[in-house]
């Protein structure tokens, strides 16, 4: 296996270097946030061996003495390490674990000669509660587990991309999980179970009162099993109650919020294409990594292959910095309405295969209801590519590897 640099993310950090922002690296635990910043520090040292780097990671033994300190004591400790005559690059891992961390960030932000980078595994870092302090001062970089291109580079599975993609759909892209694959998939899944438990204990249970862990896990499993389907808290509560697990929709809604806040799921709202308005109902949720699905549910992938492919495509769209909605056109649905940074809109349908004529017609039907002429794309695992009256059909693996340049071997 190769060790890789996550080039696109590192490029962002270099663009933001020395800019007057707090660089907030967010994402689910174990996705590679700390490694990313370590790689960034190594590159800074390569460019300037005398660069001033101050890095704090509470998980390391040498920083345990800071665990019981208040924010001001930690601020004073960092101040004592600063060099007055040059820029000091300050890195703090999992900053939300510091009590009143927002005061620490504000203090460091206004201190001269500091370029500040922090990581966080909880969306609370950029929530409305911190808007007064961080608005206009923070720039978020969201880190996801490996993309398929990164997975291919990391594992060296480049000779047979079809086989590699089948493995990726099953095991996902958490870096350490992928590292376990040489020892067997069962080790990877056991590792992913510990990742979920760690997220639950450190990013959810510590911030929210979860009275019934069993009910919480039922909601998690329901969302995982509903990838690619519209869901609502009311519907989940009704289904779980009918199966003997009584729970109200307010509790379900709270549970879902905690899962989104901890970056385990991403919420996507609906958009009325003809009416050009955002809709507040029937949203969808996508899992941060498909390996968690198999680890927690243990279900075969064949029955849900289309929806799971949709999940993979969604995450790649997220990596490519698109704005994403679920499209509605009359009574039909477009899997994704996306807008790039230049404001261009694109409509995307995802299907595992459209070899059967009826399936192809079903997937094309929503496009025929769209009145504008924005680009339309059909992504499948079929080898056939081409054009259907102006609509492009492309292979999913080819599309996912289109950004293969985002990885670079060390």
Secondary structure, 3 states (H helix, E strand, C coil): CCCEEEHHHHHHHHHHCCCCCEEEEECCCCCCHHHHHHHHHHHHHHHCCCCEEEEECCCCHHHHHHCCCCHHHHHHHHHHHCCCCCCEEEEECCHHHCCCHHHHHHHHHCCCCEEEEEEECCHHHHCHHHHHHHCCCEEEEECCCCCHHHHHHHHCCCCCHHHHHHHHHHHCCCHHHHHCHHHCHHHHHHHHHHHHHHHHHHHHCCCCCCCCHHHHHHHHHHHHHCCCCCCCHHHHHHHHHHCCCCCCHHHHHHHHHHHHHCCCEEEEEEEECCCCEEEEEEEEEEECCHHHHHHHHCCCCHHHHHHHHHHHHHHHHHHCCCEEEEEEECCEEEEEEEECCCCCEEEEEECCCCCCHHHHHHHHHHHHCCCCCCEEEEEECCCCCEEECCEEEEEHHHHHHHHHHHEEEC
